[in-house]
Amino acid sequence: MKTSTQDTRQHILDIGYQLIAARGFVSVGLSELLKHAEVPKGSFYHYFKSKEQFGEALIEDYFDEYQQRLQILFGNPAQSGLKRLMTYWQGWMTSQADSCSSQKCLVVKLSAEVADLSEPMRVALLKGTQVVQGAISGCITAGIEDKSIKKLSADETAELLYNLWIGASLMAKLSKDDKGLKQAMDITILFLKP
């Protein structure tokens, strides 16, 4: 069965995500990526001009999929805005608390690593995080409207909470425990509840 070029490109991105999420961008060489993806070097260069362009595409793909998941979660009218947000933070906590052995969040994994290494990758990460913060802000607004969240600035609160959780995730990675994530959860609840 012949696969489409789009399938091959996506396959390279999917394998790259698994490797980079586990070990980082710099430590994963092109030959290792190609070996795991089982594609020749020419196929890689057909889709990506460089490893940096691959990294940028990987980040954009990650955020496209992440945004789809947020739309499903935050678009659930059967739950209050607070319930949707707390489900999101609980999922974040669960994914990051696994002693960070399989880091699933590319933002946590790559921000410090690529911010000074690649301007296109830094910009892709920044744009992606702004989209996530916008979705969080929208859910906060929904919670304010349904009175499950106290009145506050949705945009500023989304930015503050996102920064809190990114910081807690980084500390969980360093300390190899979930104490900071639990503190972030407690602060989030106190901050949002009316």
PyMOL CGO cylinders between C-alpha atoms (Angstrom):
from pymol import cmd
from pymol.cgo import CYLINDER

trace = [
    CYLINDER, 0.00, 0.00, 0.00, 1.44, 3.34, -1.06, 0.3, 1, 1, 1, 1, 1, 1,
    CYLINDER, 1.44, 3.34, -1.06, 1.34, 6.19, 1.46, 0.3, 1, 1, 1, 1, 1, 1,
    CYLINDER, 1.34, 6.19, 1.46, 0.77, 9.78, 0.49, 0.3, 1, 1, 1, 1, 1, 1,
    CYLINDER, 0.77, 9.78, 0.49, 3.49, 12.39, 0.82, 0.3, 1, 1, 1, 1, 1, 1,
    CYLINDER, 3.49, 12.39, 0.82, 1.46, 14.07, 3.55, 0.3, 1, 1, 1, 1, 1, 1,
    CYLINDER, 1.46, 14.07, 3.55, 1.42, 10.78, 5.49, 0.3, 1, 1, 1, 1, 1, 1,
    CYLINDER, 1.42, 10.78, 5.49, 5.21, 10.49, 5.18, 0.3, 1, 1, 1, 1, 1, 1,
    CYLINDER, 5.21, 10.49, 5.18, 5.71, 14.07, 6.35, 0.3, 1, 1, 1, 1, 1, 1,
    CYLINDER, 5.71, 14.07, 6.35, 3.39, 13.50, 9.31, 0.3, 1, 1, 1, 1, 1, 1,
    CYLINDER, 3.39, 13.50, 9.31, 5.13, 10.22, 10.13, 0.3, 1, 1, 1, 1, 1, 1,
    CYLINDER, 5.13, 10.22, 10.13, 8.48, 12.03, 10.31, 0.3, 1, 1, 1, 1, 1, 1,
    CYLINDER, 8.48, 12.03, 10.31, 6.92, 14.68, 12.58, 0.3, 1, 1, 1, 1, 1, 1,
    CYLINDER, 6.92, 14.68, 12.58, 5.31, 12.03, 14.82, 0.3, 1, 1, 1, 1, 1, 1,
    CYLINDER, 5.31, 12.03, 14.82, 8.55, 10.08, 15.25, 0.3, 1, 1, 1, 1, 1, 1,
    CYLINDER, 8.55, 10.08, 15.25, 10.44, 13.33, 15.78, 0.3, 1, 1, 1, 1, 1, 1,
    CYLINDER, 10.44, 13.33, 15.78, 8.00, 14.35, 18.50, 0.3, 1, 1, 1, 1, 1, 1,
    CYLINDER, 8.00, 14.35, 18.50, 8.53, 11.07, 20.37, 0.3, 1, 1, 1, 1, 1, 1,
    CYLINDER, 8.53, 11.07, 20.37, 12.30, 11.40, 20.24, 0.3, 1, 1, 1, 1, 1, 1,
    CYLINDER, 12.30, 11.40, 20.24, 12.52, 15.13, 20.98, 0.3, 1, 1, 1, 1, 1, 1,
    CYLINDER, 12.52, 15.13, 20.98, 9.92, 15.06, 23.75, 0.3, 1, 1, 1, 1, 1, 1,
    CYLINDER, 9.92, 15.06, 23.75, 12.00, 12.41, 25.46, 0.3, 1, 1, 1, 1, 1, 1,
    CYLINDER, 12.00, 12.41, 25.46, 15.50, 13.83, 24.89, 0.3, 1, 1, 1, 1, 1, 1,
    CYLINDER, 15.50, 13.83, 24.89, 15.42, 17.35, 23.50, 0.3, 1, 1, 1, 1, 1, 1,
    CYLINDER, 15.42, 17.35, 23.50, 16.02, 18.91, 20.12, 0.3, 1, 1, 1, 1, 1, 1,
    CYLINDER, 16.02, 18.91, 20.12, 19.79, 19.19, 20.11, 0.3, 1, 1, 1, 1, 1, 1,
    CYLINDER, 19.79, 19.19, 20.11, 20.47, 15.66, 21.34, 0.3, 1, 1, 1, 1, 1, 1,
    CYLINDER, 20.47, 15.66, 21.34, 18.44, 14.02, 18.57, 0.3, 1, 1, 1, 1, 1, 1,
    CYLINDER, 18.44, 14.02, 18.57, 20.52, 13.77, 15.43, 0.3, 1, 1, 1, 1, 1, 1,
    CYLINDER, 20.52, 13.77, 15.43, 19.12, 13.67, 11.94, 0.3, 1, 1, 1, 1, 1, 1,
    CYLINDER, 19.12, 13.67, 11.94, 20.47, 10.16, 11.29, 0.3, 1, 1, 1, 1, 1, 1,
    CYLINDER, 20.47, 10.16, 11.29, 18.76, 8.87, 14.45, 0.3, 1, 1, 1, 1, 1, 1,
    CYLINDER, 18.76, 8.87, 14.45, 15.47, 10.49, 13.45, 0.3, 1, 1, 1, 1, 1, 1,
    CYLINDER, 15.47, 10.49, 13.45, 15.67, 8.99, 9.95, 0.3, 1, 1, 1, 1, 1, 1,
    CYLINDER, 15.67, 8.99, 9.95, 16.53, 5.54, 11.35, 0.3, 1, 1, 1, 1, 1, 1,
    CYLINDER, 16.53, 5.54, 11.35, 13.54, 5.57, 13.71, 0.3, 1, 1, 1, 1, 1, 1,
    CYLINDER, 13.54, 5.57, 13.71, 11.22, 6.95, 11.03, 0.3, 1, 1, 1, 1, 1, 1,
    CYLINDER, 11.22, 6.95, 11.03, 12.58, 4.43, 8.51, 0.3, 1, 1, 1, 1, 1, 1,
    CYLINDER, 12.58, 4.43, 8.51, 12.84, 7.04, 5.76, 0.3, 1, 1, 1, 1, 1, 1,
    CYLINDER, 12.84, 7.04, 5.76, 15.82, 7.98, 3.60, 0.3, 1, 1, 1, 1, 1, 1,
    CYLINDER, 15.82, 7.98, 3.60, 17.64, 11.28, 4.00, 0.3, 1, 1, 1, 1, 1, 1,
    CYLINDER, 17.64, 11.28, 4.00, 16.26, 12.47, 0.65, 0.3, 1, 1, 1, 1, 1, 1,
    CYLINDER, 16.26, 12.47, 0.65, 12.70, 12.08, 1.94, 0.3, 1, 1, 1, 1, 1, 1,
    CYLINDER, 12.70, 12.08, 1.94, 13.50, 14.26, 4.94, 0.3, 1, 1, 1, 1, 1, 1,
    CYLINDER, 13.50, 14.26, 4.94, 14.92, 17.00, 2.72, 0.3, 1, 1, 1, 1, 1, 1,
    CYLINDER, 14.92, 17.00, 2.72, 11.92, 16.73, 0.42, 0.3, 1, 1, 1, 1, 1, 1,
    CYLINDER, 11.92, 16.73, 0.42, 9.74, 18.00, 3.29, 0.3, 1, 1, 1, 1, 1, 1,
    CYLINDER, 9.74, 18.00, 3.29, 12.17, 20.07, 5.35, 0.3, 1, 1, 1, 1, 1, 1,
    CYLINDER, 12.17, 20.07, 5.35, 15.08, 22.23, 4.17, 0.3, 1, 1, 1, 1, 1, 1,
    CYLINDER, 15.08, 22.23, 4.17, 16.93, 21.80, 7.46, 0.3, 1, 1, 1, 1, 1, 1,
    CYLINDER, 16.93, 21.80, 7.46, 16.66, 20.36, 10.95, 0.3, 1, 1, 1, 1, 1, 1,
    CYLINDER, 16.66, 20.36, 10.95, 15.68, 23.85, 12.13, 0.3, 1, 1, 1, 1, 1, 1,
    CYLINDER, 15.68, 23.85, 12.13, 12.78, 23.99, 9.65, 0.3, 1, 1, 1, 1, 1, 1,
    CYLINDER, 12.78, 23.99, 9.65, 11.78, 20.51, 10.82, 0.3, 1, 1, 1, 1, 1, 1,
    CYLINDER, 11.78, 20.51, 10.82, 11.81, 21.79, 14.43, 0.3, 1, 1, 1, 1, 1, 1,
    CYLINDER, 11.81, 21.79, 14.43, 9.60, 24.73, 13.48, 0.3, 1, 1, 1, 1, 1, 1,
    CYLINDER, 9.60, 24.73, 13.48, 7.17, 22.41, 11.66, 0.3, 1, 1, 1, 1, 1, 1,
    CYLINDER, 7.17, 22.41, 11.66, 7.20, 20.04, 14.65, 0.3, 1, 1, 1, 1, 1, 1,
    CYLINDER, 7.20, 20.04, 14.65, 6.24, 22.85, 17.02, 0.3, 1, 1, 1, 1, 1, 1,
    CYLINDER, 6.24, 22.85, 17.02, 3.48, 24.10, 14.69, 0.3, 1, 1, 1, 1, 1, 1,
    CYLINDER, 3.48, 24.10, 14.69, 2.11, 20.56, 14.33, 0.3, 1, 1, 1, 1, 1, 1,
    CYLINDER, 2.11, 20.56, 14.33, 2.19, 20.09, 18.10, 0.3, 1, 1, 1, 1, 1, 1,
    CYLINDER, 2.19, 20.09, 18.10, 0.20, 23.26, 18.69, 0.3, 1, 1, 1, 1, 1, 1,
    CYLINDER, 0.20, 23.26, 18.69, -2.31, 22.46, 15.92, 0.3, 1, 1, 1, 1, 1, 1,
    CYLINDER, -2.31, 22.46, 15.92, -3.12, 19.16, 17.63, 0.3, 1, 1, 1, 1, 1, 1,
    CYLINDER, -3.12, 19.16, 17.63, -3.07, 20.78, 21.08, 0.3, 1, 1, 1, 1, 1, 1,
    CYLINDER, -3.07, 20.78, 21.08, -5.50, 23.47, 19.94, 0.3, 1, 1, 1, 1, 1, 1,
    CYLINDER, -5.50, 23.47, 19.94, -7.92, 20.82, 18.64, 0.3, 1, 1, 1, 1, 1, 1,
    CYLINDER, -7.92, 20.82, 18.64, -7.87, 19.11, 22.04, 0.3, 1, 1, 1, 1, 1, 1,
    CYLINDER, -7.87, 19.11, 22.04, -8.48, 22.45, 23.78, 0.3, 1, 1, 1, 1, 1, 1,
    CYLINDER, -8.48, 22.45, 23.78, -11.45, 23.22, 21.51, 0.3, 1, 1, 1, 1, 1, 1,
    CYLINDER, -11.45, 23.22, 21.51, -13.04, 19.91, 22.47, 0.3, 1, 1, 1, 1, 1, 1,
    CYLINDER, -13.04, 19.91, 22.47, -12.38, 20.37, 26.19, 0.3, 1, 1, 1, 1, 1, 1,
    CYLINDER, -12.38, 20.37, 26.19, -13.19, 24.06, 26.47, 0.3, 1, 1, 1, 1, 1, 1,
    CYLINDER, -13.19, 24.06, 26.47, -16.15, 23.83, 24.09, 0.3, 1, 1, 1, 1, 1, 1,
    CYLINDER, -16.15, 23.83, 24.09, -18.11, 21.44, 26.33, 0.3, 1, 1, 1, 1, 1, 1,
    CYLINDER, -18.11, 21.44, 26.33, -21.25, 23.39, 27.29, 0.3, 1, 1, 1, 1, 1, 1,
    CYLINDER, -21.25, 23.39, 27.29, -22.35, 20.65, 29.70, 0.3, 1, 1, 1, 1, 1, 1,
    CYLINDER, -22.35, 20.65, 29.70, -19.65, 21.75, 32.17, 0.3, 1, 1, 1, 1, 1, 1,
    CYLINDER, -19.65, 21.75, 32.17, -19.04, 25.07, 33.87, 0.3, 1, 1, 1, 1, 1, 1,
    CYLINDER, -19.04, 25.07, 33.87, -16.08, 27.16, 32.80, 0.3, 1, 1, 1, 1, 1, 1,
    CYLINDER, -16.08, 27.16, 32.80, -14.36, 26.35, 36.11, 0.3, 1, 1, 1, 1, 1, 1,
    CYLINDER, -14.36, 26.35, 36.11, -14.88, 22.59, 35.65, 0.3, 1, 1, 1, 1, 1, 1,
    CYLINDER, -14.88, 22.59, 35.65, -13.44, 22.73, 32.11, 0.3, 1, 1, 1, 1, 1, 1,
    CYLINDER, -13.44, 22.73, 32.11, -10.40, 24.69, 33.30, 0.3, 1, 1, 1, 1, 1, 1,
    CYLINDER, -10.40, 24.69, 33.30, -9.78, 22.42, 36.27, 0.3, 1, 1, 1, 1, 1, 1,
    CYLINDER, -9.78, 22.42, 36.27, -10.01, 19.38, 33.98, 0.3, 1, 1, 1, 1, 1, 1,
    CYLINDER, -10.01, 19.38, 33.98, -7.36, 21.03, 31.80, 0.3, 1, 1, 1, 1, 1, 1,
    CYLINDER, -7.36, 21.03, 31.80, -5.03, 21.74, 34.73, 0.3, 1, 1, 1, 1, 1, 1,
    CYLINDER, -5.03, 21.74, 34.73, -5.55, 18.24, 36.14, 0.3, 1, 1, 1, 1, 1, 1,
    CYLINDER, -5.55, 18.24, 36.14, -4.58, 16.78, 32.77, 0.3, 1, 1, 1, 1, 1, 1,
    CYLINDER, -4.58, 16.78, 32.77, -1.51, 19.02, 32.70, 0.3, 1, 1, 1, 1, 1, 1,
    CYLINDER, -1.51, 19.02, 32.70, -0.56, 17.91, 36.20, 0.3, 1, 1, 1, 1, 1, 1,
    CYLINDER, -0.56, 17.91, 36.20, -0.98, 14.24, 35.33, 0.3, 1, 1, 1, 1, 1, 1,
    CYLINDER, -0.98, 14.24, 35.33, 1.11, 14.53, 32.15, 0.3, 1, 1, 1, 1, 1, 1,
    CYLINDER, 1.11, 14.53, 32.15, 3.95, 16.40, 33.87, 0.3, 1, 1, 1, 1, 1, 1,
    CYLINDER, 3.95, 16.40, 33.87, 4.02, 14.58, 37.22, 0.3, 1, 1, 1, 1, 1, 1,
    CYLINDER, 4.02, 14.58, 37.22, 5.34, 11.29, 35.85, 0.3, 1, 1, 1, 1, 1, 1,
    CYLINDER, 5.34, 11.29, 35.85, 8.77, 12.15, 37.28, 0.3, 1, 1, 1, 1, 1, 1,
    CYLINDER, 8.77, 12.15, 37.28, 9.18, 13.94, 33.94, 0.3, 1, 1, 1, 1, 1, 1,
    CYLINDER, 9.18, 13.94, 33.94, 10.46, 10.68, 32.46, 0.3, 1, 1, 1, 1, 1, 1,
    CYLINDER, 10.46, 10.68, 32.46, 8.50, 11.20, 29.27, 0.3, 1, 1, 1, 1, 1, 1,
    CYLINDER, 8.50, 11.20, 29.27, 8.06, 14.94, 28.98, 0.3, 1, 1, 1, 1, 1, 1,
    CYLINDER, 8.06, 14.94, 28.98, 4.97, 15.45, 26.84, 0.3, 1, 1, 1, 1, 1, 1,
    CYLINDER, 4.97, 15.45, 26.84, 4.93, 19.23, 26.72, 0.3, 1, 1, 1, 1, 1, 1,
    CYLINDER, 4.93, 19.23, 26.72, 7.18, 20.60, 24.01, 0.3, 1, 1, 1, 1, 1, 1,
    CYLINDER, 7.18, 20.60, 24.01, 6.92, 24.08, 25.53, 0.3, 1, 1, 1, 1, 1, 1,
    CYLINDER, 6.92, 24.08, 25.53, 8.48, 22.84, 28.75, 0.3, 1, 1, 1, 1, 1, 1,
    CYLINDER, 8.48, 22.84, 28.75, 11.00, 20.69, 26.91, 0.3, 1, 1, 1, 1, 1, 1,
    CYLINDER, 11.00, 20.69, 26.91, 12.14, 23.17, 24.26, 0.3, 1, 1, 1, 1, 1, 1,
    CYLINDER, 12.14, 23.17, 24.26, 11.66, 26.74, 25.44, 0.3, 1, 1, 1, 1, 1, 1,
    CYLINDER, 11.66, 26.74, 25.44, 15.00, 27.21, 27.14, 0.3, 1, 1, 1, 1, 1, 1,
    CYLINDER, 15.00, 27.21, 27.14, 16.78, 24.88, 24.74, 0.3, 1, 1, 1, 1, 1, 1,
    CYLINDER, 16.78, 24.88, 24.74, 15.85, 26.59, 21.48, 0.3, 1, 1, 1, 1, 1, 1,
    CYLINDER, 15.85, 26.59, 21.48, 15.07, 30.18, 22.49, 0.3, 1, 1, 1, 1, 1, 1,
    CYLINDER, 15.07, 30.18, 22.49, 18.65, 31.27, 21.80, 0.3, 1, 1, 1, 1, 1, 1,
    CYLINDER, 18.65, 31.27, 21.80, 19.38, 28.59, 19.21, 0.3, 1, 1, 1, 1, 1, 1,
    CYLINDER, 19.38, 28.59, 19.21, 16.68, 29.26, 16.61, 0.3, 1, 1, 1, 1, 1, 1,
    CYLINDER, 16.68, 29.26, 16.61, 14.62, 32.40, 16.09, 0.3, 1, 1, 1, 1, 1, 1,
    CYLINDER, 14.62, 32.40, 16.09, 12.00, 30.62, 13.90, 0.3, 1, 1, 1, 1, 1, 1,
    CYLINDER, 12.00, 30.62, 13.90, 11.53, 27.91, 16.53, 0.3, 1, 1, 1, 1, 1, 1,
    CYLINDER, 11.53, 27.91, 16.53, 11.35, 30.49, 19.33, 0.3, 1, 1, 1, 1, 1, 1,
    CYLINDER, 11.35, 30.49, 19.33, 8.69, 32.42, 17.42, 0.3, 1, 1, 1, 1, 1, 1,
    CYLINDER, 8.69, 32.42, 17.42, 6.72, 29.22, 16.70, 0.3, 1, 1, 1, 1, 1, 1,
    CYLINDER, 6.72, 29.22, 16.70, 6.76, 28.36, 20.42, 0.3, 1, 1, 1, 1, 1, 1,
    CYLINDER, 6.76, 28.36, 20.42, 5.69, 31.87, 21.36, 0.3, 1, 1, 1, 1, 1, 1,
    CYLINDER, 5.69, 31.87, 21.36, 2.83, 31.94, 18.85, 0.3, 1, 1, 1, 1, 1, 1,
    CYLINDER, 2.83, 31.94, 18.85, 1.65, 28.53, 20.00, 0.3, 1, 1, 1, 1, 1, 1,
    CYLINDER, 1.65, 28.53, 20.00, 1.66, 29.52, 23.67, 0.3, 1, 1, 1, 1, 1, 1,
    CYLINDER, 1.66, 29.52, 23.67, -0.29, 32.69, 22.82, 0.3, 1, 1, 1, 1, 1, 1,
    CYLINDER, -0.29, 32.69, 22.82, -2.96, 30.55, 21.14, 0.3, 1, 1, 1, 1, 1, 1,
    CYLINDER, -2.96, 30.55, 21.14, -3.16, 28.33, 24.23, 0.3, 1, 1, 1, 1, 1, 1,
    CYLINDER, -3.16, 28.33, 24.23, -3.41, 31.37, 26.51, 0.3, 1, 1, 1, 1, 1, 1,
    CYLINDER, -3.41, 31.37, 26.51, -6.19, 32.73, 24.28, 0.3, 1, 1, 1, 1, 1, 1,
    CYLINDER, -6.19, 32.73, 24.28, -8.14, 29.48, 24.65, 0.3, 1, 1, 1, 1, 1, 1,
    CYLINDER, -8.14, 29.48, 24.65, -7.65, 29.58, 28.44, 0.3, 1, 1, 1, 1, 1, 1,
    CYLINDER, -7.65, 29.58, 28.44, -8.82, 33.20, 28.46, 0.3, 1, 1, 1, 1, 1, 1,
    CYLINDER, -8.82, 33.20, 28.46, -11.95, 32.23, 26.54, 0.3, 1, 1, 1, 1, 1, 1,
    CYLINDER, -11.95, 32.23, 26.54, -12.71, 29.49, 29.04, 0.3, 1, 1, 1, 1, 1, 1,
    CYLINDER, -12.71, 29.49, 29.04, -12.18, 31.91, 31.92, 0.3, 1, 1, 1, 1, 1, 1,
    CYLINDER, -12.18, 31.91, 31.92, -14.63, 34.31, 30.26, 0.3, 1, 1, 1, 1, 1, 1,
    CYLINDER, -14.63, 34.31, 30.26, -17.16, 31.47, 29.96, 0.3, 1, 1, 1, 1, 1, 1,
    CYLINDER, -17.16, 31.47, 29.96, -16.66, 30.72, 33.66, 0.3, 1, 1, 1, 1, 1, 1,
    CYLINDER, -16.66, 30.72, 33.66, -17.19, 34.36, 34.60, 0.3, 1, 1, 1, 1, 1, 1,
    CYLINDER, -17.19, 34.36, 34.60, -20.38, 34.39, 32.56, 0.3, 1, 1, 1, 1, 1, 1,
    CYLINDER, -20.38, 34.39, 32.56, -21.73, 31.20, 34.18, 0.3, 1, 1, 1, 1, 1, 1,
    CYLINDER, -21.73, 31.20, 34.18, -20.57, 32.51, 37.58, 0.3, 1, 1, 1, 1, 1, 1,
    CYLINDER, -20.57, 32.51, 37.58, -18.31, 29.52, 38.31, 0.3, 1, 1, 1, 1, 1, 1,
    CYLINDER, -18.31, 29.52, 38.31, -15.26, 31.83, 38.17, 0.3, 1, 1, 1, 1, 1, 1,
    CYLINDER, -15.26, 31.83, 38.17, -14.97, 35.14, 39.99, 0.3, 1, 1, 1, 1, 1, 1,
    CYLINDER, -14.97, 35.14, 39.99, -14.77, 38.37, 38.01, 0.3, 1, 1, 1, 1, 1, 1,
    CYLINDER, -14.77, 38.37, 38.01, -11.22, 39.12, 36.93, 0.3, 1, 1, 1, 1, 1, 1,
    CYLINDER, -11.22, 39.12, 36.93, -9.31, 40.00, 33.78, 0.3, 1, 1, 1, 1, 1, 1,
    CYLINDER, -9.31, 40.00, 33.78, -9.54, 36.87, 31.63, 0.3, 1, 1, 1, 1, 1, 1,
    CYLINDER, -9.54, 36.87, 31.63, -6.49, 37.67, 29.47, 0.3, 1, 1, 1, 1, 1, 1,
    CYLINDER, -6.49, 37.67, 29.47, -4.22, 38.60, 32.38, 0.3, 1, 1, 1, 1, 1, 1,
    CYLINDER, -4.22, 38.60, 32.38, -5.38, 35.63, 34.42, 0.3, 1, 1, 1, 1, 1, 1,
    CYLINDER, -5.38, 35.63, 34.42, -4.80, 33.22, 31.52, 0.3, 1, 1, 1, 1, 1, 1,
    CYLINDER, -4.80, 33.22, 31.52, -1.27, 34.55, 31.07, 0.3, 1, 1, 1, 1, 1, 1,
    CYLINDER, -1.27, 34.55, 31.07, -0.54, 34.43, 34.80, 0.3, 1, 1, 1, 1, 1, 1,
    CYLINDER, -0.54, 34.43, 34.80, -1.85, 30.88, 35.23, 0.3, 1, 1, 1, 1, 1, 1,
    CYLINDER, -1.85, 30.88, 35.23, -0.06, 29.62, 32.13, 0.3, 1, 1, 1, 1, 1, 1,
    CYLINDER, -0.06, 29.62, 32.13, 3.20, 31.10, 33.41, 0.3, 1, 1, 1, 1, 1, 1,
    CYLINDER, 3.20, 31.10, 33.41, 2.58, 29.54, 36.82, 0.3, 1, 1, 1, 1, 1, 1,
    CYLINDER, 2.58, 29.54, 36.82, 2.05, 26.09, 35.32, 0.3, 1, 1, 1, 1, 1, 1,
    CYLINDER, 2.05, 26.09, 35.32, 5.05, 26.34, 32.98, 0.3, 1, 1, 1, 1, 1, 1,
    CYLINDER, 5.05, 26.34, 32.98, 7.22, 27.28, 35.97, 0.3, 1, 1, 1, 1, 1, 1,
    CYLINDER, 7.22, 27.28, 35.97, 5.79, 24.49, 38.09, 0.3, 1, 1, 1, 1, 1, 1,
    CYLINDER, 5.79, 24.49, 38.09, 6.44, 22.02, 35.26, 0.3, 1, 1, 1, 1, 1, 1,
    CYLINDER, 6.44, 22.02, 35.26, 10.05, 23.13, 34.97, 0.3, 1, 1, 1, 1, 1, 1,
    CYLINDER, 10.05, 23.13, 34.97, 10.53, 22.75, 38.71, 0.3, 1, 1, 1, 1, 1, 1,
    CYLINDER, 10.53, 22.75, 38.71, 8.92, 19.28, 38.61, 0.3, 1, 1, 1, 1, 1, 1,
    CYLINDER, 8.92, 19.28, 38.61, 11.47, 18.39, 35.95, 0.3, 1, 1, 1, 1, 1, 1,
    CYLINDER, 11.47, 18.39, 35.95, 14.32, 19.58, 38.19, 0.3, 1, 1, 1, 1, 1, 1,
    CYLINDER, 14.32, 19.58, 38.19, 13.08, 18.19, 41.49, 0.3, 1, 1, 1, 1, 1, 1,
    CYLINDER, 13.08, 18.19, 41.49, 11.60, 14.98, 40.04, 0.3, 1, 1, 1, 1, 1, 1,
    CYLINDER, 11.60, 14.98, 40.04, 8.51, 15.41, 42.20, 0.3, 1, 1, 1, 1, 1, 1,
    CYLINDER, 8.51, 15.41, 42.20, 5.10, 16.99, 41.81, 0.3, 1, 1, 1, 1, 1, 1,
    CYLINDER, 5.10, 16.99, 41.81, 5.16, 19.35, 44.81, 0.3, 1, 1, 1, 1, 1, 1,
    CYLINDER, 5.16, 19.35, 44.81, 5.26, 22.48, 42.61, 0.3, 1, 1, 1, 1, 1, 1,
    CYLINDER, 5.26, 22.48, 42.61, 2.45, 21.15, 40.41, 0.3, 1, 1, 1, 1, 1, 1,
    CYLINDER, 2.45, 21.15, 40.41, 0.29, 20.53, 43.48, 0.3, 1, 1, 1, 1, 1, 1,
    CYLINDER, 0.29, 20.53, 43.48, 1.04, 24.08, 44.66, 0.3, 1, 1, 1, 1, 1, 1,
    CYLINDER, 1.04, 24.08, 44.66, 0.07, 25.40, 41.21, 0.3, 1, 1, 1, 1, 1, 1,
    CYLINDER, 0.07, 25.40, 41.21, -3.21, 23.50, 41.45, 0.3, 1, 1, 1, 1, 1, 1,
    CYLINDER, -3.21, 23.50, 41.45, -3.98, 24.90, 44.91, 0.3, 1, 1, 1, 1, 1, 1,
    CYLINDER, -3.98, 24.90, 44.91, -3.18, 28.46, 43.80, 0.3, 1, 1, 1, 1, 1, 1,
    CYLINDER, -3.18, 28.46, 43.80, -5.25, 28.05, 40.62, 0.3, 1, 1, 1, 1, 1, 1,
    CYLINDER, -5.25, 28.05, 40.62, -8.30, 26.92, 42.58, 0.3, 1, 1, 1, 1, 1, 1,
    CYLINDER, -8.30, 26.92, 42.58, -7.94, 29.77, 45.09, 0.3, 1, 1, 1, 1, 1, 1,
    CYLINDER, -7.94, 29.77, 45.09, -7.46, 32.29, 42.32, 0.3, 1, 1, 1, 1, 1, 1,
    CYLINDER, -7.46, 32.29, 42.32, -10.45, 31.26, 40.21, 0.3, 1, 1, 1, 1, 1, 1,
    CYLINDER, -10.45, 31.26, 40.21, -13.18, 30.18, 42.65, 0.3, 1, 1, 1, 1, 1, 1,
    CYLINDER, -13.18, 30.18, 42.65, -15.74, 32.87, 43.44, 0.3, 1, 1, 1, 1, 1, 1,
]
cmd.load_cgo(trace, "trace")
